[in-house]
Amino acid sequence: VSLKNSKDAIIDAPLTKSIIVDDSFWTVEDGNRLAINLQKQNGMEWWDSVCVGDPCIDIKKVQPENSKLGDLDGDTRQTVEKMMFDQRQKAMGLPTSEEQKKFDMLEKFKKSHPEMDFSNAKMF
């Protein structure tokens, strides 16, 4: 990032993590402030710095704001609820929603093909 009439870059380092370029953008606010919004490739991952060479923060000390599920938009709420469900399932030694979905698809396939022998099939 640099200014049009300047030789020196303001930001001249690669990002530490991947972003979704098409969902990232910049705006000028109050006529004198540049706001850069980067959409993380992995939205559930905390970054310890933005650019390679920047000072790092201890992400273990970061305490996110508590929010209520009702405060979240529909897609985010659905993602959080799925993550909470999967976390509870793992804690109880039960399959996650994705594992259950795969198991259900295999069972449906077995029923559709009784002529096939699945006795030695292994689930991964």
Secondary structure, DSSP 4 states (H G I P E B T S, - for coil): -B-TT-SSBS--S-BSS-B-GGG-EEEEETTTEEEEE--BSSTTPPPS-SBTTSPP--GGG--PPP--GGGS-HHHHHHHHHHHHHHHHHHTT---HHHHHHHHHHHHHHHH-TTS--TT----
